[in-house]
Amino acid sequence: MGGIITTLLAQVQGQPFPGQPGNPVGFAAAPGYPGSLTPSSGPFTSGTAGSPTIISFKDFDAGVSSTNIDANFIRFVGCRFQSNNPAGNNVSTGGTGAQNITFSYCSFTPRTSLYQSPPGQAWPSAGAGQQSTTFITDSNCINGNSGYQFGVECHNLTDGPLTWDHCDFWGFGNAINFIGHTAQMTVRDCWFHDSANTSPQGYHNDGPGYLNGGTPPQNILLDHNTIASIGTTNALPFQAATSAYINIIVTRNFFSGFNICVDMCHDVLSSTGLVFADNIFGTDLPWVNAPFGGGSMFISNGYPVNIFRRNRFKVLSGTSTIAGQQFTWSPADDGKFMLPGGTLSTVDYSG
């Protein structure tokens, strides 16, 4: 696993995070974007390994429903997926499953008739630097009735491999919901931000991860993403499960906000192949309780079974610990290492 981390670091060392200048995401940033999208809809025709179906610069408006993908070997490039399905999915892998699907420079958004951009949009999310954990509709979030619950819902154990690169997710209740599949899932250089106001639906809103409390997924890579929002649960939600997590690799991401910002496999016993390395916890958006949870598997199942290395704390100027937080810090903690027990240190974790 050390070789994996070295390779990832070498690929884009020093590259801006998704959503920052120099690393744009979403359909308008796609190479060759013609200046507008063409309205379209499914169903979709499968390609082959040697000749995948390419779908470029299409606008899929699912209305109050979802765009369902029951196909194999498709590459979506520069597409937008719109939905106002507050109790359902923007995009779903459908009833039969989706294999070898790539979303490249795609956007997952509310319907443009309701919102064309997040209110108060800023990097890494609206509300950055304002010291608040409170949703205020049309100020730092969209109306929760105007969004969708799941950006992408993986329905089937046969789903995958699936890849998202340079995608833009906002207006969601939950960003990507994985289930107990074992095929490789890769999320790289994507921006997850500006969750919907949770009040109307009572969402436990989350970034990409596992939410269902049963058999968890295996073989997931989240590399070099921005995951930040005011939120009620986790930016990284690898939550409770009934069996071990295996091969969950989380590297070079920027995390900010939510409640317990990162839940890295929820202390699920016997989890192996976990890597949490070279990530940054920013104070841009305050978390409600703490920045990190789920560290016991790096302590009791330490290196080389599971790896926790070089995770840093970054203080945004003008921010401070807010009332009620379980984790306190000061500006002097900027640049310190985050340890798996949820504390800061001038020395990196070596267990």
N, C-alpha and C positions, 0 to 999 in steps of 0.2 A: 504493500500500500504506500510505502514511502516513495516508490518510483512514480506512482500515479500522481501524488501531490507535486513532486518535482516537475513532472511533465506539464501539469496544469499551470503551475506558476510561470513556467517558461513561455507558455503560449501567449499570454497577454499581460505580462508584468508591467504594472504602471498604467494600464488602460483605465479610463474613467468608468465609473459604475454606470449601469444602464439608466437612462433618463438624464444623465449629465451631458453637457456639451462634449462632443467627441465620441459619444456612444448612444446615438438615438435608437429608438425602438418603435415598433408599430408600423402600420401599412405605409404611411407617408415617408418613412425612412428607408423603405425597401429599395434596393438597387433597381433602377429602371422604372420607378414609379411614374406613370404617365400623367399625373395631375388630378386624376379622378378615378373612382371605382365604378364597375359595372354591376348593377343589381343582378343577383343570381339566387339559386336555391338548389337543394338536393333533389333526388338522390344522387349518389356519387358512383362513378364507374371505377372499379379496381384496375390498377395497373399491374405490372410485374416487377420482379426484382431488377431486371435489366432495362425495363421501360416503365417507370412509374408514371402515373397520371399527374400532370402538373396543372394546378389551378391557380392562376395569377390575377391579382388585382380585382377580386370579386367582392361584392358587398352582400352578405347574407343577413337579412332582416327576418328573424324568427317571430316577430310580433310578441305575443304573450306566451309563446311556446319555445322550443329549442331547435337548433340545427343538429340533426342526428347523422352520425357517420357510421354506416355499416359497410365497410369496404377495406381493402388492403392496398398498400403501395401507392399512397397519394402524398403529394407534396403541395401544401398550400403556401403560396408566396404573396405577401403584401395584401392579404385579405382582411376584411373586418367582419366580425360576428357580433350582431346586435341582438339584444333581447330585453323584454320587460316581463320576465318570468320570476317574480319575487319569491315564489315557493318551489322553484324548479331550476332547470339548467339553461344556460346560454348555449353550450355545446355538449353533446352526449355521444358516447361511443355506441349508442343504440342498443338494439336487442340481440344482435348476433356477434358484435365485436368489431374492433378495428385494430389492424396490425400494420406495422411499418408505415405509420403516419407521421409526417413532419409538418409543423407549423413554423414558418420562417417569416419574421417581420409581420406578424399578424396582430390585430387588435381585438380585444374582447371587451365590449362596452355596453352600456345601456343603449336604448334606442335613441338615435340622434334627434328624433322629434321631441324627446324629453330633455336630454342633456347632450351637448356637443363636446363638452370638456368638463373636468372636475371643478367644482366651485373652489376658488382660492388655490388653484393648482400651483405647487412649488415642488422642488426636489428636496427630500425624497417623497413628500406627500404634503397635502394641504395641512396647515396648522404647525408646520415646522418652526421651532423657535418660540412658539406662543405659550408653552408651559401648560397646556390644557389636555385633559383626556376626555373631554366632553364633545360629542357630536352636536353640531349646530347646522341644521339643514340650510342649504344654499349659501353657507358661509365656508365651512370646511368639509362638507360632504354633500352627496345627493340625498334627496328624499328616499327613504328605504323602500317605498312603494314603487319607485321608478327604476329600480335596479333589477338584479337577478340573484338567485341564491348561489349557484355553482357556475364558475367560469367554464370549467370542463369537468364533467362527471364521468369517471371511468366505471362502467357498469359491470364489465365481464372479466372473469379470471383469465380469459384468453386474450385480453387486450394487450397490445404492445408488440414490439417496441414502439414507443411514442416519443417524439422529440419536439421541444419548444425552444426556439432560439430567437432572440431579439423581439420577443412579443411584449405587448402592453396590456395589462389587466387592470381595470378600475371599475368601480360601481358594483362590486360583488359583495355577497355575504360570505362566501368561501371561494377561494381562487381555483385550485385544482384538488379534486378529491380522488386520491388513489384508493384501491382496495387490495385484496390479498393476492395480486398477480405477481409473477416471478420474472416476466420479461423486462428487459432494460427500459427504464424511463429516464429521460434526460431533460433537464431544464437549465438552460444556459443563457446568460446575458438577457434576462427578462426583467421587466419592471412591474412589480405588484404594489399598488398604491391606491389611496383614496377609496377605501371601503365604503359601502353604503351605510347610512344611518341605521343602526341595528334596532331602534326602538319599535317601528311598526311591526316587524316580523319576529322580534325577540331572538335574532341571530346570535349564536356564538361564532362571531366572524373570525376567519382564519386565512392565512396564506396557503401555499401549496403543502399538502401533507396527507396524513391518515387520520380519520376522525371517528371510525366506526366501532372501536372497542373489541374487535374479533381478531381473525387471523390477519396480521399486517402484511404490507408489501415487502418485497425484496428487490435489491438491485436498482436503487434510485441514486442518481447523481444530480445535485443542485450546485451549480458552479457559476460564480460571478454574476449573481442577481442582486437587484435592489428589492427588499421586501420591507415595506414601511407603511404604517397607517395608524391613525387613532383606531383602537379596536378593543374588543372585549375578551379575546382569547389569545391565540398565538400567531406570530408571523411565520414561524416554522412549527407546524402542529403534527409531530409524530407522537401521537397521544397513546392512551392506554390500549393494550393489546393482550390477547390470550396466549400468544406464543412469541417466540423471539423475533426481533428484527434482525435481518441479515443484509449486509452490504448496502448500508445507507451512507453515502459520501456527500458531505456538505462542505464546500470549500470556497473561500474568497468572496463571500456574500456580504452585503451591507444590511444590517438589521436595525430597525428602530420602531418604537411604539408598541402597541397592543397591550396585553395584560402581563402574563409571564411571556416575554417576547419570544424566546426559543424553548420549545419542549423537544429535546433531542432524544426521542425514543423512550421517554417516560419511566426510566429506571426499570424497563422490562427485563427480567432475569434472562441470562444466557445469551443476550444479544451479542452478535459478533460481526466483524467487518465494518464497524462504525468508524467513520473518519469525520472529525470536526476540526477544521484547520484553516488558518489564515483568514478568518472572518473578522468583521468589524462591528462592534455594537456602538451605534451613535446615539447621542442624547437629543438629537433633533426633535424627536417626538418622545414625550415621557411614557414609559411603561407604567401600568397601574400598580403592579406589585414588584416585579423583578425582571432582570434581563435574561436569566438563564435557568433552566431546570432540566433534570434528566442526566445529571453528571455521574451517577454512581457506577454506570457500566464502564466509564473511563478510569475509575478508581479501582473497583474490584476486579474488572476485566481489563486491566491496563495494557499498555504497549507490550507485544505487537498485535494482540487480539483486537484492540480498539485504540484509536489514535486521537489525541487532543493536543494540538500544538498551535502556537503563534496566533492566538485569538486576542484581539486588542480592543481597548476601550477608547472611544473618541468623543471628546466633549465639544459640543457646539458652543461658541461664545455666547454668553448671556443666558445660558440654561443652568438649572440647578435642581437638586432633589426636591420633589414636590411632596406635599403632605400625604401620609398614608403609605408611601412606598416602603417596601421591606428591604430595599437595597439603597444604601446611602453612599454618596460620593461627593467629591469636591472638584473644582477645576484642576487641582494639582494631580488628579488621577488620570488626566489626559495622557494617552499613550501607554498606559499600563496593560499588563496581560490579564485577560479574563481566565480564571481557573475553573475546572469542572465543578467545584463546590459552590460556584457562584460568588467568588470573592476576587479581589484585584491584587496584583503583585507586581513588583518590579522585575521578578524573575519568572520565566516561562515555566509552565507545567512540564514535568519530565517523567511522570509516572507511567 
